Structure formats: C-alpha cells, structure tokens
Amino acid sequence: MKKGYFGQWGGAFIPEVLHATFTEFNIAYEAARADSSFWQEYVDLMANYSCRPTPLTFAENLSDHLGGARIYIKREDLNHTGAHKANNVMGQGLLVKRMGKKRVIAETGAGQHGVATATMAARFGFDCTVYMGEEDVARQRPNVFWMEKLGATVVTVTDGSRTLKDAINEAFRDWVTSMDDTHYVMGTVCGPHPFPEMVAWFQSIIGIEVRKQIMEQHGKMPDRVYACVGGGSNAMGIFQGFLEDNDVELIGVEAGGKGIDTDQHASRMVGDRAAAGVAQGYKTMFLQDSDGQMLDTHSIAAGLDYVGVSPILADLGEQGRVRFEAATDVEVLEALTLAMRTEGIIPALESSHAFVQAIKEAPTMFRDQAIIINMSGRGDKDIFTIAHAFDDPSWKDFIIGLAEEYKTK
Amino acid sequence: MNLQQDLQQRLQKKPILLMTHLVLGYPSLETNREVIRQMAENGVDCIELQIPFSEPMADGPVIVKASQDALAGGIRVEDSFAFAEEMVREFPQVNFLFMTYYNIVFRYGLENFIDRSAEIGIKGFIIPDLPPEEGGEYLLLAANSGMAAIMFFTPTSTDERMIEVAGQGSGFIYCVARRGVTGEHTEMDENLAGYLDRCRRATELPLAVGFGITSRKDVAMLEAKADMAVIGTATIKLVDREGADSVGSFIRALAVEG
C-alpha cells in the first residue's frame, strides 16, 4: 500500500513549500520509531511527569446499577493536564528536541491540546504559539488563561467558522513561513502523513497498558471497548491494544449533537452528511456539502466538534473493525451525571460520549463479560462549560455576583 | 496550441507577460465580469479564476476573506463553470486557468472536472494542495485532455526537487517567491535573483513569479529573470478600495514601459 495510506484514506496533500519540511520530518520520525531507546525515553518521561501507567478502574457501582457487563474505566483523566493529549505532545516534544527545533505551534479546539502543548513547551524550553478559533476562545477561557500563564502566545482565529478546522488552517499558514525552526504539533490522528501514524503511535501507550491491566483484573480479554471520536486520538490509542483480537468489539462514539437527523452534529461515520474528501492535508470522511465546502458542526463537547475524522478510523470503520455510534448532547449530560453519582468520577464532556454508548449496551450483556470505557479526560477542569451545560442556577448566581464584583472595582 | 506554446509565442513580442487573479463571486460575479473585461482589454495574458473553497489553507488573509465572502454570497461550483464559460467566449485573447483546492475537484469528480473545463476552453489548473505524489491520476487525465497542470517551485525546493516537479508539470511553473501565504510583499534582492536563476536552470517551462507586485518597477525587475509576473491580491485590494473601474489603468501601468 502507498505510504501514509490506510485503505483509500490518508495521504499527504501538502503545498509544495512544505515538501522539504515533511521530508525531514519523515526521516526524524522513522529514525525515532526504529530506535527502541526513544520509546523507552518516552515511557520513562510519561511515568515521571504524567502519572503513567494510568489506572484501570473497576466501576463496580455502575456495573451493579446497570446490571450487566462488568465495566472498567481507563483513567486517561489522571494524566498531567487532565487528558490523553499529554501523551502525544510529550512524544512530539522529544521528537522536536531530536530535530533541533526551537519553537512549536499547535491548533486547539477545546483548548486541551493547546494547554498540553504549552506545558510541553515550558518543560522543554520551546517557544510556543497556539491557534484557537474565536468561538472556542470565547467558550474555553480557562484554557486560554492557562496557556498564557504557561508562557504560550494564543492567537485568536477569526476566519471561517472560527473553530478547530480554522485553527488548523492558520497553524499551517504559520508553518509554511516558519518551518526552519518550528514544528507543528498536530493534536490528533489527522492531517498529512506522518501525523496520523505518528500520533497513533504515541497514543498506543494507552492500549499497551490497558491490555495488560484487563488481563490482570479480569483474567481475559474484554468483550467491548468504547471511546469517543473527535479527530480520534484517544480511540486509536486504546483500540490499538486490541486490533488483532477480533473477538474484542471496538466502538467509536461520535458527537450526535442535537440529533443525527438535524444539521447540528459532528458525526462523520454515522448519518449521511459526510462524504469522502481531501482537506487539511489528508483524505477522509468530511462533513461537507455537494460542492465540497465544509459544513458547520456542533457538539456540546468542543473537543469533538470537527469536520474530519482520522483516516485510520475511516479505514477501520469501512472494514467493519470499528463500529461507530453517536451520542446526543442530552444523553451526554445524563451519562455524566450517572458516572459522577455512582463512581465519584467526573468524565469530560468528550469522554462522556463513550459512557453513553457503554451505558446503553452494558445491561444487555452478561456479568462475566467485561467492557472498557476510555475516560479520555476529566471534566472538573471544564467547570465553566459543564456548569453552563447543566444550566445550573447557583453557578449562574455565582458568576453574576463575581461579574458585579469585577465591575465595581 | 497548448498553453506553453501560446506563452512562448507571446514572449516573442514582449519581454514579460502578465497573469492576474480573482476570486469568483467576490464581491460578485457582476464585478468579476467588469474586472476581467478591464484586465483583458489592457493586455493581460493569463487570468487565474479561483473557485472559492471553505478551507483555503495556502492563502493569506485577503483571499481567505474574499473566499469566505463569496461563499456567503451563495456562489456554487456550477456558477463558476457557467461564468468561466462566458468569459472564455467573450475574451478569447486571454488564457483562463482554474485555481482551486483539491476537494472542489475531487467532489466534482476528477475526470468530470477536467472534461468540463476542457470543454469550456479553460487552459489549465493550479491546485496548491495537490503535490505530484498525490496527483498521478490528475496529471495523466490533464495531459490526455491537453490541459496544463501547473506545478510549483518554492525557495525551499532543492535543485533535484525542482527537476522532479517540472518533469510532472506543463504550461508554466508557478515560482513562489517566498515562504508563507499569498499576498505578502518580498523585495527583489540577491536571494530572490539567485532562486530565480535556479528555477530557470531546472526547466524549459516558462516561469511565472508573484511576490506582492504592485508597480511597473516590480514588473520591470522581473524581466529577463522570469517570463510572467503574477498580480494576485493587489487587484482584489484595489477593487475593494476603488471599484472595478480602476483595474484597467492599474494593469495598463504595469504593462507599459514608463
């Protein structure tokens, strides 16, 4: 198969000005991949800096409450910065160090990848610029605050729909000028080759750990594994632990927004609004109109609000290896509430999508069966967004009170 | 006669050719029509008609905004074809090319897009996000229809890469004068001159160069170093500022010694 392709998906549709940069990038990536000491350095760094291996928690109460399969939760929320995003950025940070570059740029949607990149840049001593859509800046102010405090420059992107895809375009525009000293830290398993393959490689640490952990705790392979899918990096991370085990069913849960039959969702693999296309450097299923113009997307979770999906997942979906489902905004809040009340854990809105589907299916399964939910991130850091989503009255009073206080000062 | 031959014939009569650019539907097709008339009547050799795309990754702020506004105005790919057909018929002295991003072509169907373009008299394509490595079928189909597949040289291209890319292209080579996106000015200095020398050595194809050209002086500096000056965002800004009527005198001033 052609390099960088997964079935008919992927590729490297890059402007000529980046040709030399990608040649260099491919060489550095392939050399790192062939060097086992690089992977060891990465594993050691993640153990020392980011609480790896993250636990696999048996959710006994939730399992009893639903009365079906035993539910296990992979705790990516316990990473430094609160999500699996840390894995990818620290891996790329080590690669940037190898390449001798001094500056990193990144796009961010929810702000998660931006914060992770800013911490990585601070730790490695790189300059850092993060591109973020104006709409995301408005709804994710706390993450902008942290990025700036960590020393990154946050650039507000006002083009297009002013969300993640526009931030990616703007990051590419920076890169075509600055490639000599700058690396673009793509946040997910999308974009031109080698990004999908490389980010999947760094995230495979999740799957490697969880495979061992489920054997220790459950004594056999799980029956099903659930992960939310925006770009698809946390899903690819955990799925890679079980790709060869055909008895383990892999389920990717997309953002169903206000319903898959409305025009306010971000589901590429479920529903009929997506079609094959080429944009942002790669070929995949994009939410687009019949002319090929990208559509506006919606999700309660900013991190799932994206027009494209990993070419690797598009292929696994086409092969039937991964089953795709969608969870609506309303279902997500219900699942989040249940997870908090039964287990005392607070999944991010993104991760709560995976919980929705697992909660639907667990009761139909037997007690000796096990399922794993990838809890890709924690929700407590997103208190503004989640409190807003719950339309919590006392929270609103608090914000209004705080605003009054600022006004009078 | 193919595009390369046409350009070489024109170069017998003048030292440098002009290629202009506009975004279809920005600010409207009516304005585009008037702008093209003024360009054509004042000696422009090629016009890039950019079919707007929602994700113009390689473009700078002026064209990004123009593309966005054109799409907000409701232009469809079908409108671009109909309009281009009309322009080709009305101004046979000009070579019209489609500039767009690959998704527009892909979604329309690669073969259909090329056939339809050939049918209406378009001379070639400029697709910045379709490198030769990904464009095998495109290059083959374009060649079979006698359409020019314009390739890019950039300051980061090695000599080997230039030869490789030129071998895949036809019509002319679009020499990007500097890193970065469209619409920024670059000084003609030793670096740029050295780069254009490298471009010249790598190919027999005519060289088109754009670097934020706004004056006759800019164009004159390119003579002998390149074959065609590309005026990109300058006319978009001019039309925004002074209206379509101002384009004729602007082009005339670029084209005439003075």
Interface residues (C-beta under 8 A of the other chain):
Chain A: G11 A12 F13 I14 P15 E16 V17 L18 H19 A20 T21 D159 G160 K165 N169 F172 R173 V176 T177 S178 M179 A275 A276 G277 V278 A279 Q280 G281 F286 Q288 S290 D291 G292 Q293 M294
Chain B: F53 S54 E55 P56 M57 A58 G60 P61 V64 K65 Q68 L71 R76 V77 Y101 Y102 N103 I104 F106 R107 Y108 P128 D129 L130 P131 E133 E134 M151 F152 F153 T154 P155 T156 S157 T158 R161 V165 V176 R179 G180 V181
